[in-house]
Amino acid sequence: MSGIQEIASATGLSKSTVSRALRNLPSVAPATVTTVRRKADELGYIPSSAASGLATGRNRAVGVVVPVIDRWFYVRVLEGVDAELRRAGYDLILFNLGGPPSDRERVFHRSILRKRVDALVLLSLVFTEEEREQLELTEYPTLVIGGPAPGIRHLGIDDHDVAYRATKYLLDLGHRRIAHIGGRDEAGMNALVPGERHEGYVDALAQAGIVPEADWSPNGEFTLAGGRDSMARLLDADVVPTAVFAASDEMAFGAMIAIQQAGLRVPDDISVVGIDGHVFGEVFGLTTFAQDPTAQGARAARVLLDELTGKPALPWFDPAPVVLVERTSAAPPPAH
């Protein structure tokens, strides 16, 4: 019985390309798919149990890989995935990368290949070429939630678009001195997400003919404490913004705390807008562009379960909705 390696050798293609072609993923040219399938038929290739036998319900489990487990977004996504899987009679197997660096190698090179799962959900991760190849060789239907991952399908919000909208919202209120608290999340967030949100901010200002101050994009590390410290630095500058767009609600909460600690008022002195729809947004009175990570998790689970029963695959990117929730943290700039 032939396998992917034999097909790759016979066609001169990589194992990962053969794997994608056998699953008819949109990243593979139709001619390549035809070539691979013809050679697979000639060699008598039979799909592995991970790809086909499990689709009959033999394992009834879906793996979820998370960078850490103590963040609001990840917890809410897990709730959605788990609820949908339980409704379908499936189990959730959690792979946590939040330990030492060796944990990442353990998950991608041993654990996922050993575990008896039918499909994989990957949260806010970008992968090395070797990790992508390992994922493809499992032949599991796979989806990423929370930012694009080159070479793998993803479901989530359009980060550039929502950041553009958030900045445009402040511009439409009349603000021209708008800062951005963003930066990297060293705990494991998809590194492309903060970059996309920063670019959306810059593009919205550019369309309005505004060049932001060089030091008006501090690194808030996607935490409340980071948002607070970043806002404190902005308040110490010679020129203080009249509005702040934070790339996450948690950083926005921190910014609001720093403004109040400085004896200023939100939004009378400085307006604040965030992204996420965090559960504490109502308590803080934060105006935000809200996503629904629980719904994203449920949708990802439904898509993968449908694919296991032979339904069409999800497109390469399936954008999730974002809704403006207006509260009390944003208003026109002060007259002075």
Legacy VTK file of the C-alpha trace (Angstrom):
# vtk DataFile Version 3.0
C-alpha trace
ASCII
DATASET POLYDATA
POINTS 336 float
0.000 0.000 0.000
1.417 3.356 -1.049
1.591 6.469 1.109
2.170 10.194 0.684
5.961 9.758 0.519
5.663 7.393 -2.463
3.348 9.818 -4.282
5.719 12.694 -3.548
8.688 10.752 -4.912
6.772 9.731 -8.051
5.554 13.248 -8.826
8.595 15.226 -7.678
6.413 17.241 -5.299
6.861 17.811 -1.578
4.948 15.689 0.916
3.083 18.771 2.149
1.967 19.665 -1.397
0.777 16.110 -1.979
-1.143 16.168 1.307
-2.851 19.453 0.377
-3.646 18.206 -3.101
-5.260 15.023 -1.788
-7.520 17.181 0.382
-8.227 19.547 -2.546
-7.223 22.619 -0.559
-7.526 25.950 -2.430
-3.791 26.681 -2.110
-2.984 23.945 -4.680
-3.314 24.512 -8.414
-6.016 22.366 -10.100
-3.447 20.843 -12.449
-1.355 19.744 -9.473
-4.414 18.209 -7.803
-5.148 16.238 -10.980
-1.558 15.017 -11.223
-1.441 13.944 -7.591
-4.778 12.144 -7.690
-3.894 10.319 -10.901
-0.613 9.128 -9.407
-2.383 8.165 -6.148
-4.787 5.980 -8.130
-1.922 4.371 -10.048
-0.082 3.563 -6.830
-3.158 2.330 -5.006
-3.015 5.004 -2.310
-5.515 4.595 0.518
-6.101 7.615 2.811
-4.993 7.164 6.400
-7.435 6.613 9.190
-6.714 10.127 10.452
-8.156 11.561 7.261
-10.945 9.204 6.342
-11.591 6.500 8.920
-12.049 9.110 11.611
-14.603 10.905 9.473
-16.940 8.009 10.157
-16.905 8.886 13.852
-14.362 6.300 14.995
-12.506 8.729 17.293
-15.040 11.503 17.871
-12.497 13.983 19.211
-11.139 17.355 18.023
-7.806 18.770 19.179
-7.427 22.435 20.135
-3.943 24.018 20.331
-3.635 27.199 22.434
-0.575 29.415 23.074
-1.733 30.026 26.684
-4.952 29.259 28.520
-5.347 32.285 30.802
-6.484 34.881 28.260
-10.079 35.992 27.870
-10.153 35.425 24.098
-8.847 31.864 24.293
-11.206 30.888 27.104
-14.214 32.184 25.186
-13.174 30.384 21.976
-12.731 27.147 23.912
-16.232 27.544 25.355
-17.660 27.798 21.837
-15.679 24.867 20.465
-16.514 22.652 23.432
-20.233 23.453 23.404
-20.529 22.603 19.714
-18.505 19.402 20.051
-20.564 18.215 23.019
-23.748 18.764 21.039
-22.331 16.499 18.348
-21.089 13.887 20.814
-17.407 14.741 20.322
-14.644 15.283 22.906
-12.167 18.174 23.035
-8.466 17.401 23.534
-6.455 20.466 24.628
-2.803 21.050 23.656
-1.316 23.943 25.667
1.899 25.591 24.424
2.159 27.797 27.519
5.094 25.948 29.072
8.814 25.908 28.192
9.906 26.133 24.532
10.243 22.365 24.384
6.453 22.091 24.781
5.965 23.512 21.314
8.221 20.878 19.800
6.482 18.181 21.842
3.072 19.209 20.542
3.973 19.631 16.881
6.392 16.752 16.495
4.972 14.080 18.760
1.700 14.745 20.555
-0.476 15.757 17.616
0.846 12.914 15.494
0.105 10.411 18.284
-3.276 11.619 19.480
-6.412 10.091 18.091
-8.256 13.193 16.939
-10.368 13.858 13.875
-9.519 17.523 13.301
-7.563 20.460 14.755
-8.427 23.994 15.857
-5.390 26.244 16.349
-5.738 29.520 18.267
-3.807 32.678 17.339
-0.680 30.913 16.131
1.809 31.380 13.316
3.808 28.306 12.369
7.269 27.551 11.087
7.573 25.764 7.772
8.473 22.556 9.599
5.428 22.859 11.882
3.146 23.412 8.889
4.548 20.292 7.270
3.918 18.303 10.444
0.324 19.561 10.536
-0.228 18.734 6.878
1.180 15.253 7.264
-1.423 14.472 9.931
-4.055 15.006 7.201
-6.437 16.375 9.837
-8.890 19.055 8.692
-7.397 22.161 10.330
-8.533 25.721 11.072
-6.841 28.678 12.750
-8.902 31.140 14.808
-7.531 34.591 15.662
-5.379 36.018 12.902
-3.979 34.752 9.602
-1.532 31.854 9.537
0.268 31.573 6.184
-0.481 28.254 4.536
-3.430 27.353 6.792
-7.093 28.320 6.576
-8.326 30.740 9.206
-11.520 32.068 10.676
-11.737 35.360 12.570
-12.097 39.101 12.207
-10.423 41.275 9.589
-7.899 42.931 11.900
-6.861 45.666 9.488
-10.455 46.594 8.721
-11.613 46.755 12.339
-8.615 48.902 13.343
-9.304 51.206 10.419
-12.946 51.489 11.513
-12.000 52.194 15.126
-9.613 54.966 14.131
-12.115 56.372 11.624
-14.732 56.440 14.404
-12.498 58.763 16.426
-11.720 60.856 13.360
-15.432 61.260 12.661
-15.890 62.530 16.234
-13.463 65.306 15.343
-10.224 63.988 16.864
-6.953 64.646 15.077
-4.454 63.812 17.838
-5.057 60.055 18.059
-2.575 57.662 19.666
-2.492 53.888 19.318
-1.665 51.420 22.087
-0.732 48.102 20.511
2.499 46.140 20.387
3.330 42.479 20.647
1.868 39.880 22.954
4.926 37.904 23.973
2.752 35.192 25.568
1.986 33.770 22.167
-0.558 35.816 20.216
-0.336 35.633 16.451
2.348 38.230 15.686
0.475 39.298 12.544
-2.552 40.533 14.531
-0.958 43.573 16.229
0.769 44.459 12.973
-2.504 44.396 11.029
-4.217 46.541 13.665
-1.403 49.082 13.664
-1.524 49.309 9.876
-5.283 49.887 9.981
-4.705 52.788 12.382
-1.968 54.311 10.216
-4.021 53.922 7.019
-7.071 55.641 8.524
-4.941 58.585 9.664
-3.202 58.769 6.283
-6.531 58.980 4.495
-7.343 61.960 6.713
-3.993 63.556 5.900
-2.582 62.972 9.388
0.873 61.683 10.298
0.916 60.327 13.882
3.565 61.384 16.361
6.546 59.025 16.312
6.098 57.949 19.942
2.323 57.610 19.861
2.278 53.836 19.307
3.653 52.395 22.566
3.824 48.674 23.237
1.002 47.729 25.600
1.739 43.980 25.328
-2.005 43.268 25.063
-2.424 43.395 28.861
-4.230 45.751 31.237
-0.966 46.674 32.984
0.706 47.288 29.630
-2.137 49.573 28.547
-1.921 51.514 31.794
1.858 51.985 31.536
1.647 52.960 27.860
-1.009 55.570 28.580
1.094 56.984 31.419
3.976 57.473 28.961
1.660 59.192 26.479
0.471 61.577 29.209
4.091 62.501 30.007
4.815 63.574 26.428
5.064 67.214 25.353
2.009 66.770 23.126
-0.830 64.716 24.610
-3.397 62.963 22.395
-7.097 63.754 22.688
-8.011 60.154 21.852
-6.541 56.673 22.061
-7.317 53.616 19.974
-6.232 50.505 21.890
-5.758 47.287 19.917
-7.497 45.301 22.670
-10.103 46.051 25.309
-7.761 45.004 28.112
-5.224 47.638 27.038
-8.085 50.140 26.742
-9.092 49.406 30.357
-5.511 50.081 31.438
-5.458 53.338 29.488
-8.673 54.487 31.177
-7.199 53.708 34.600
-4.046 55.731 33.822
-6.099 58.694 32.610
-8.133 58.701 35.795
-5.001 58.307 37.959
-3.596 61.418 36.267
-6.620 63.425 37.388
-8.156 63.538 33.912
-11.546 62.338 32.725
-12.733 59.919 30.070
-14.045 61.095 27.624
-14.068 64.799 28.642
-10.290 65.090 28.349
-9.314 61.949 26.412
-11.487 59.474 24.514
-10.700 55.758 24.445
-11.855 53.075 21.986
-10.958 49.372 21.998
-11.398 46.138 20.073
-12.794 42.849 21.397
-16.103 43.044 23.250
-14.547 41.980 26.559
-17.002 40.990 29.292
-15.795 43.917 31.468
-16.424 46.502 28.734
-19.816 47.435 30.118
-18.383 47.970 33.612
-15.739 50.357 32.259
-18.184 52.045 29.894
-15.809 51.280 27.021
-16.801 51.966 23.446
-15.487 49.016 21.481
-15.654 47.116 18.216
-16.872 43.780 19.531
-16.176 40.348 18.152
-17.701 37.129 19.484
-14.951 34.558 20.139
-17.453 32.041 21.492
-19.357 32.151 18.208
-16.080 31.852 16.294
-15.171 28.731 18.262
-18.604 27.207 17.653
-18.408 28.019 13.941
-14.961 26.458 13.628
-16.190 23.283 15.297
-19.257 23.118 13.044
-17.160 23.638 9.910
-14.730 20.871 10.834
-17.493 18.460 11.816
-19.268 19.170 8.524
-16.062 18.515 6.584
-15.640 15.198 8.368
-19.012 14.163 6.950
-18.012 15.163 3.423
-19.446 18.678 3.166
-17.525 21.382 1.234
-14.443 22.873 2.873
-14.385 26.378 4.329
-12.860 29.104 2.121
-9.285 30.162 2.850
-10.517 33.027 5.058
-13.949 33.283 6.613
-14.364 36.763 8.197
-16.316 36.942 11.439
-18.581 39.930 12.168
-17.528 42.915 14.297
-20.143 45.197 15.849
-19.648 48.743 17.141
-20.798 48.962 20.771
-21.071 52.637 21.769
-20.817 53.437 25.457
-19.415 56.450 27.318
-15.655 56.389 26.707
-15.614 58.348 23.445
-16.835 61.848 22.618
-15.760 64.833 20.500
-12.431 66.373 21.555
-12.434 69.075 24.248
-12.910 72.603 22.987
-9.562 73.754 24.334
LINES 1 337
336 0 1 2 3 4 5 6 7 8 9 10 11 12 13 14 15 16 17 18 19 20 21 22 23 24 25 26 27 28 29 30 31 32 33 34 35 36 37 38 39 40 41 42 43 44 45 46 47 48 49 50 51 52 53 54 55 56 57 58 59 60 61 62 63 64 65 66 67 68 69 70 71 72 73 74 75 76 77 78 79 80 81 82 83 84 85 86 87 88 89 90 91 92 93 94 95 96 97 98 99 100 101 102 103 104 105 106 107 108 109 110 111 112 113 114 115 116 117 118 119 120 121 122 123 124 125 126 127 128 129 130 131 132 133 134 135 136 137 138 139 140 141 142 143 144 145 146 147 148 149 150 151 152 153 154 155 156 157 158 159 160 161 162 163 164 165 166 167 168 169 170 171 172 173 174 175 176 177 178 179 180 181 182 183 184 185 186 187 188 189 190 191 192 193 194 195 196 197 198 199 200 201 202 203 204 205 206 207 208 209 210 211 212 213 214 215 216 217 218 219 220 221 222 223 224 225 226 227 228 229 230 231 232 233 234 235 236 237 238 239 240 241 242 243 244 245 246 247 248 249 250 251 252 253 254 255 256 257 258 259 260 261 262 263 264 265 266 267 268 269 270 271 272 273 274 275 276 277 278 279 280 281 282 283 284 285 286 287 288 289 290 291 292 293 294 295 296 297 298 299 300 301 302 303 304 305 306 307 308 309 310 311 312 313 314 315 316 317 318 319 320 321 322 323 324 325 326 327 328 329 330 331 332 333 334 335
